Amino acid sequence: MTSTMGPVNYITSGKEMSFQHNVSAVDASTNHSLVTLTGYIFDEKLIAQFDFFFNCFFLHFLSLIGVVTNILNIFVLWRHNFSETTTIWLLSLSVTDLITSVVHPLRRINCIVDQFDPVAGLTSRAVSVVYLVNIPDIFISASIFITTSIAVERLVAVLLPLKVSQIFTPSRVKWTIALLYAYTVIMLGPTWFFLRYIIIFDPKYNVTRGGYILSPFYTSDYENLTKYATGSLTQLFTSVTFITIVTCSVILSIKLTISRSKTLAKMSSSRSGSRQVRDMKVVKMLLTVCLVNAGISIPTVIIQFFLLYSNLSILSAGKAFYLLRSIVSILYQVNADVNFFIYVTVSTKFAKSLRTMLQCFRRRPSFNISKADVHGMEMEE
């Protein structure tokens, strides 16, 4: 994850580093209407327009969709039997994506404030960069880790059908989710102390406003901390999870395609035929969740590694850097929105339960669905 470095304009040359407050790092002799990006020339005004569209409109629109759809997910899943690990995984995923959708717009709320008051926009930008920009990363990363865990559990369910219930018990799944959150917070912990909020005088507007500088903690070990933020975290939070999800999904798909009848028999050697069908449909739905997540992650991984291995001093000099980071944010938000549509499309039971819930909501303001309405409903179709 490299979002912690996204808002910072910096130039590096060996151990020397100069930091500039909210100004372009382009050389004075450079045409400021153009941005050089690894040999290509882009119109900075056009990039700024795209960046404005992504951050001031599209991201907030997608976040609103994420809030609504994940609340619906939670309402439906909450009525399920929590003795099923699938319900626990999907509910935790919906809660995580809901929080992501709520806090994600905070990352670039300043672009809206800036339309009404440029000075307040700069101050809100500083507050966002220092205090708010890392909050979405916690829940975005946790969502990715939960999806990865779902892929691993489904693979184990196919390869070791008789032992999966012993390995993934409801209590262990709950502890795993808690540990994933703790791991995410610990790994992202150092990035919270990279920047420091300050009050500066802005000669352009002849007022004092909020700004930010690199913290003493960051400057004390700049090179290693930068490598950790832009290298190690990117590897752990992006490439490792992506490879794990893809690997598990491919093996699972092959297993289901080639040995469908054999897999069903192994998964339910002591269960009824209806249970066999349900297990297969659960696997298909969760496999769809994992594959869609992997598909959305492909451009995200490409952009992350492009930003990692390209000339960051050039990228951070203009708006092209922020445009690429905006695209990454949009893709992460799409990933937080899409599961609801997968559930409704793949699971007819989920769709029926949702319709029942909405009908009850329209009939009764108190909105109290009896358990008989959804008892026994599983995510199998």
C-alpha positions as CSV (number, residue, x, y, z in Angstrom):
1,M,0.0,0.0,0.0
2,T,1.5,3.3,-1.0
3,S,-1.3,5.7,-0.2
4,T,0.6,7.1,2.7
5,M,3.1,8.6,0.3
6,G,0.5,9.8,-2.2
7,P,-0.2,13.3,-0.8
8,V,3.5,14.1,-0.2
9,N,5.5,16.0,-2.8
10,Y,9.1,15.1,-2.3
11,I,12.4,14.9,-4.2
12,T,15.1,12.4,-3.4
13,S,18.7,12.3,-4.3
14,G,20.6,9.7,-2.3
15,K,20.2,10.8,1.3
16,E,19.3,14.3,0.5
17,M,15.7,15.3,0.5
18,S,13.8,18.5,0.1
19,F,10.2,18.8,1.0
20,Q,7.8,21.4,-0.5
21,H,4.4,22.3,0.9
22,N,1.6,21.7,-1.6
23,V,3.6,22.9,-4.6
24,S,4.8,21.1,-7.7
25,A,8.3,19.8,-7.7
26,V,8.7,20.5,-11.4
27,D,11.8,22.5,-12.2
28,A,11.3,26.1,-12.9
29,S,12.5,25.7,-16.5
30,T,9.8,23.1,-17.2
31,N,6.6,23.9,-18.9
32,H,4.2,23.7,-16.0
33,S,1.2,22.9,-18.2
34,L,2.8,19.5,-19.0
35,V,3.9,16.6,-16.8
36,T,6.7,14.3,-17.8
37,L,5.9,10.7,-16.8
38,T,8.6,8.1,-17.8
39,G,9.1,9.5,-21.3
40,Y,5.5,10.5,-22.0
41,I,3.9,14.0,-21.9
42,F,0.5,14.6,-20.4
43,D,-1.6,17.7,-20.2
44,E,-1.7,18.6,-16.5
45,K,-5.0,20.4,-16.9
46,L,-6.6,17.4,-18.4
47,I,-5.2,15.2,-15.6
48,A,-6.5,17.6,-13.1
49,Q,-10.0,17.4,-14.6
50,F,-9.9,13.6,-14.4
51,D,-8.6,13.7,-10.9
52,F,-11.4,16.1,-9.9
53,F,-14.0,13.8,-11.4
54,F,-12.7,10.7,-9.7
55,N,-12.2,12.3,-6.2
56,C,-14.9,14.9,-6.0
57,F,-17.7,12.9,-7.7
58,F,-17.2,9.3,-8.7
59,L,-15.5,8.1,-5.4
60,H,-18.2,9.7,-3.3
61,F,-20.9,8.2,-5.6
62,L,-19.4,4.7,-5.3
63,S,-19.0,5.1,-1.6
64,L,-22.7,5.9,-1.2
65,I,-23.5,2.8,-3.2
66,G,-21.2,0.8,-0.9
67,V,-22.9,2.1,2.2
68,V,-26.4,1.1,1.0
69,T,-25.4,-2.3,-0.4
70,N,-23.4,-3.4,2.5
71,I,-26.1,-2.3,5.0
72,L,-28.4,-4.6,3.0
73,N,-25.9,-7.4,3.1
74,I,-25.6,-7.0,6.9
75,F,-29.3,-7.1,7.4
76,V,-29.8,-10.2,5.4
77,L,-26.7,-12.1,6.7
78,W,-27.5,-11.2,10.3
79,R,-30.6,-13.4,10.1
80,H,-28.4,-16.4,9.3
81,N,-27.1,-19.2,11.5
82,F,-23.8,-18.1,12.9
83,S,-22.7,-21.7,13.4
84,E,-21.8,-21.6,9.7
85,T,-18.4,-20.2,9.0
86,T,-19.5,-18.9,5.6
87,T,-22.0,-16.5,7.3
88,I,-19.2,-15.3,9.7
89,W,-16.8,-14.6,6.8
90,L,-19.4,-12.8,4.6
91,L,-20.8,-10.8,7.5
92,S,-17.3,-9.6,8.5
93,L,-16.5,-8.8,4.9
94,S,-19.7,-6.7,4.6
95,V,-19.0,-4.9,7.9
96,T,-15.5,-4.1,6.7
97,D,-16.6,-2.9,3.3
98,L,-19.3,-0.8,4.9
99,I,-16.7,1.0,7.1
100,T,-14.5,1.3,4.0
101,S,-17.3,3.0,2.1
102,V,-17.9,5.4,5.0
103,V,-14.3,6.5,5.6
104,H,-12.9,6.2,2.1
105,P,-14.3,9.7,0.9
106,L,-12.4,11.3,3.8
107,R,-9.2,10.7,1.9
108,R,-10.1,13.4,-0.6
109,I,-12.8,15.4,1.1
110,N,-10.6,18.5,0.7
111,C,-11.4,18.6,-3.1
112,I,-15.0,19.4,-2.3
113,V,-14.1,22.0,0.4
114,D,-11.7,23.6,-2.0
115,Q,-14.6,24.5,-4.4
116,F,-16.1,26.8,-1.8
117,D,-13.0,28.1,0.1
118,P,-9.5,27.4,-1.3
119,V,-7.8,28.3,2.0
120,A,-10.1,25.9,4.0
121,G,-9.5,23.4,1.2
122,L,-5.7,23.5,1.8
123,T,-6.2,23.2,5.6
124,S,-8.6,20.3,5.2
125,R,-6.1,18.7,2.8
126,A,-3.4,18.9,5.5
127,V,-5.7,17.5,8.2
128,S,-6.8,14.7,5.8
129,V,-3.2,13.8,4.8
130,V,-1.9,13.7,8.4
131,Y,-4.8,12.2,10.3
132,L,-7.3,10.6,7.9
133,V,-5.6,9.3,4.9
134,N,-4.5,6.0,6.5
135,I,-7.8,5.1,8.0
136,P,-9.3,3.6,4.8
137,D,-6.2,1.6,4.3
138,I,-6.9,-0.4,7.5
139,F,-10.3,-1.6,6.3
140,I,-9.3,-1.9,2.6
141,S,-6.5,-4.2,3.7
142,A,-8.6,-6.1,6.1
143,S,-11.2,-6.7,3.4
144,I,-8.5,-8.1,1.1
145,F,-7.2,-10.4,3.9
146,I,-10.7,-11.7,4.6
147,T,-11.2,-12.5,1.0
148,T,-7.9,-14.2,0.9
149,S,-8.9,-16.3,4.0
150,I,-12.2,-17.2,2.3
151,A,-10.2,-18.5,-0.7
152,V,-7.9,-20.5,1.5
153,E,-10.8,-22.0,3.5
154,R,-12.7,-23.0,0.3
155,L,-9.6,-24.7,-1.0
156,V,-9.2,-26.6,2.2
157,A,-12.9,-27.6,2.0
158,V,-12.4,-29.2,-1.4
159,L,-9.0,-30.8,-0.7
160,L,-9.7,-31.9,2.9
161,P,-13.5,-32.1,3.1
162,L,-13.6,-34.3,6.2
163,K,-11.2,-32.0,8.2
164,V,-12.3,-28.6,7.2
165,S,-15.0,-28.3,9.9
166,Q,-12.3,-29.2,12.5
167,I,-9.8,-26.7,11.1
168,F,-12.2,-23.8,10.5
169,T,-14.5,-23.7,13.5
170,P,-16.8,-20.6,14.1
171,S,-14.7,-19.6,17.1
172,R,-11.4,-19.9,15.2
173,V,-12.8,-17.9,12.2
174,K,-13.8,-15.1,14.6
175,W,-10.4,-15.1,16.2
176,T,-8.8,-15.2,12.7
177,I,-10.8,-12.1,11.7
178,A,-9.7,-10.3,14.9
179,L,-6.1,-11.2,14.3
180,L,-6.3,-10.0,10.7
181,Y,-7.4,-6.6,11.9
182,A,-4.7,-6.5,14.5
183,Y,-2.0,-7.5,12.0
184,T,-3.2,-4.8,9.6
185,V,-3.1,-2.1,12.2
186,I,0.4,-3.2,13.4
187,M,1.8,-3.3,9.9
188,L,0.4,0.1,9.0
189,G,1.3,1.6,12.4
190,P,4.6,3.3,11.4
191,T,2.9,5.1,8.5
192,W,0.7,7.0,10.9
193,F,3.8,8.9,12.1
194,F,5.3,9.9,8.8
195,L,3.8,13.4,8.7
196,R,3.2,16.2,11.2
197,Y,0.5,18.9,11.1
198,I,1.7,22.5,11.3
199,I,0.4,26.0,11.0
200,I,2.0,28.0,8.2
201,F,1.7,31.4,6.7
202,D,0.5,31.3,3.1
203,P,1.8,34.4,1.2
204,K,-0.5,33.6,-1.8
205,Y,-3.6,34.2,0.3
206,N,-2.0,36.3,3.0
207,V,-3.4,34.1,5.8
208,T,-2.3,31.4,8.1
209,R,-3.5,27.9,7.4
210,G,-2.8,24.3,8.1
211,G,0.1,22.4,6.4
212,Y,2.2,19.4,6.9
213,I,5.9,18.4,6.9
214,L,7.8,15.1,7.3
215,S,7.9,14.2,10.9
216,P,11.2,13.8,12.8
217,F,10.4,10.0,13.1
218,Y,10.3,9.8,9.3
219,T,13.3,11.9,8.5
220,S,15.4,10.0,11.1
221,D,15.4,6.9,8.9
222,Y,13.9,8.2,5.7
223,E,15.3,5.6,3.2
224,N,14.3,2.5,5.2
225,L,10.9,3.8,6.2
226,T,10.2,4.7,2.5
227,K,11.2,1.2,1.4
228,Y,9.0,-0.3,4.1
229,A,6.0,1.9,3.1
230,T,6.3,1.6,-0.7
231,G,8.0,-1.8,-0.9
232,S,7.3,-4.2,2.0
233,L,3.7,-3.1,2.5
234,T,3.0,-3.3,-1.2
235,Q,4.3,-6.8,-1.4
236,L,2.5,-8.0,1.7
237,F,-0.8,-6.3,1.2
238,T,-1.1,-6.4,-2.6
239,S,1.0,-9.0,-4.4
240,V,1.0,-11.8,-1.8
241,T,-2.8,-11.7,-1.3
242,F,-3.4,-11.4,-5.0
243,I,-1.2,-14.5,-5.8
244,T,-2.9,-16.4,-2.9
245,I,-6.4,-15.6,-4.1
246,V,-5.6,-16.4,-7.7
247,T,-3.8,-19.7,-6.9
248,C,-6.6,-20.9,-4.6
249,S,-9.2,-19.9,-7.1
250,V,-7.5,-21.6,-10.1
251,I,-7.0,-24.8,-8.1
252,L,-10.6,-24.7,-6.9
253,S,-12.0,-24.0,-10.3
254,I,-10.0,-27.0,-11.8
255,K,-11.1,-29.2,-9.0
256,L,-14.8,-28.3,-9.5
257,T,-14.6,-28.5,-13.3
258,I,-12.8,-31.8,-13.7
259,S,-14.0,-33.7,-10.7
260,R,-17.4,-32.2,-10.0
261,S,-19.2,-35.3,-9.0
262,K,-16.2,-36.7,-7.1
263,T,-15.8,-33.5,-5.2
264,L,-19.4,-33.4,-4.2
265,A,-19.2,-36.9,-2.9
266,K,-16.1,-36.1,-0.8
267,M,-17.5,-32.9,0.5
268,S,-20.6,-34.6,1.8
269,S,-19.9,-38.3,2.4
270,S,-22.1,-38.2,5.5
271,R,-24.6,-35.6,4.4
272,S,-27.9,-35.6,2.5
273,G,-28.2,-35.0,-1.2
274,S,-29.7,-31.5,-0.6
275,R,-26.7,-30.7,1.6
276,Q,-24.4,-31.8,-1.3
277,V,-26.1,-29.4,-3.7
278,R,-26.0,-26.6,-1.2
279,D,-22.3,-27.1,-0.5
280,M,-21.5,-26.9,-4.2
281,K,-23.4,-23.7,-4.6
282,V,-21.7,-22.2,-1.6
283,V,-18.4,-22.9,-3.2
284,K,-19.4,-21.4,-6.5
285,M,-20.6,-18.2,-4.9
286,L,-17.5,-17.8,-2.7
287,L,-15.4,-18.7,-5.7
288,T,-17.1,-15.9,-7.7
289,V,-16.4,-13.4,-4.9
290,C,-12.7,-14.4,-5.0
291,L,-12.4,-14.3,-8.8
292,V,-14.1,-10.9,-9.0
293,N,-11.8,-9.6,-6.3
294,A,-8.8,-10.9,-8.2
295,G,-10.1,-9.4,-11.4
296,I,-10.5,-6.0,-9.9
297,S,-7.0,-6.3,-8.2
298,I,-5.2,-6.9,-11.5
299,P,-5.1,-3.2,-12.6
300,T,-4.6,-2.2,-8.9
301,V,-1.5,-4.5,-8.7
302,I,-0.2,-3.2,-12.0
303,I,-0.6,0.5,-10.9
304,Q,0.9,-0.2,-7.5
305,F,4.0,-1.7,-8.9
306,F,4.2,0.9,-11.6
307,L,4.3,3.6,-8.9
308,L,6.8,1.5,-6.9
309,Y,9.3,0.9,-9.6
310,S,8.9,4.1,-11.6
311,N,10.7,7.4,-11.0
312,L,8.9,8.6,-8.0
313,S,10.5,12.0,-8.0
314,I,9.0,12.6,-11.4
315,L,5.7,11.0,-10.6
316,S,5.2,13.1,-7.4
317,A,6.1,16.3,-9.3
318,G,2.8,16.5,-11.1
319,K,-0.8,15.5,-11.0
320,A,-0.2,12.3,-12.9
321,F,0.9,10.7,-9.7
322,Y,-2.4,11.6,-8.0
323,L,-4.4,10.5,-10.9
324,L,-3.0,7.0,-10.8
325,R,-3.6,6.9,-7.0
326,S,-7.1,8.1,-7.6
327,I,-7.7,5.2,-10.0
328,V,-6.4,2.8,-7.3
329,S,-8.9,4.3,-4.8
330,I,-11.7,3.9,-7.2
331,L,-10.9,0.2,-7.8
332,Y,-10.7,-0.4,-4.1
333,Q,-14.1,1.2,-3.6
334,V,-15.6,-0.9,-6.5
335,N,-14.3,-4.0,-4.7
336,A,-16.2,-2.9,-1.6
337,D,-19.4,-2.4,-3.6
338,V,-19.5,-5.5,-5.8
339,N,-20.2,-8.3,-3.4
340,F,-23.9,-7.3,-2.9
341,F,-24.5,-7.7,-6.7
342,I,-22.7,-11.1,-6.6
343,Y,-24.9,-12.3,-3.8
344,V,-28.1,-11.2,-5.5
345,T,-27.0,-12.6,-8.9
346,V,-25.6,-15.9,-7.7
347,S,-27.7,-16.7,-4.7
348,T,-31.5,-16.9,-5.4
349,K,-32.0,-17.5,-1.7
350,F,-30.2,-14.3,-0.8
351,A,-32.3,-12.5,-3.4
352,K,-35.6,-14.0,-2.0
353,S,-34.6,-13.1,1.5
354,L,-33.8,-9.5,0.4
355,R,-37.2,-9.1,-1.3
356,T,-38.9,-10.5,1.9
357,M,-37.0,-8.1,4.0
358,L,-37.8,-5.1,1.9
359,Q,-41.5,-6.1,1.7
360,C,-41.6,-6.3,5.5
361,F,-39.9,-3.0,5.7
362,R,-42.5,-1.3,3.5
363,R,-45.3,-2.9,5.4
364,R,-44.0,-2.3,9.0
365,P,-42.1,0.8,9.9
366,S,-40.7,-1.1,12.9
367,F,-39.1,-3.5,10.5
368,N,-39.1,-6.8,12.4
369,I,-38.8,-9.9,10.2
370,S,-39.8,-13.1,11.9
371,K,-37.2,-15.8,11.9
372,A,-39.6,-18.0,10.1
373,D,-39.2,-15.8,7.1
374,V,-35.6,-16.5,6.8
375,H,-35.0,-19.6,8.9
376,G,-32.8,-22.1,7.2
377,M,-31.9,-19.7,4.4
378,E,-28.4,-20.4,3.2
379,M,-26.1,-18.8,0.6
380,E,-26.3,-21.8,-1.6
381,E,-27.9,-20.6,-4.9
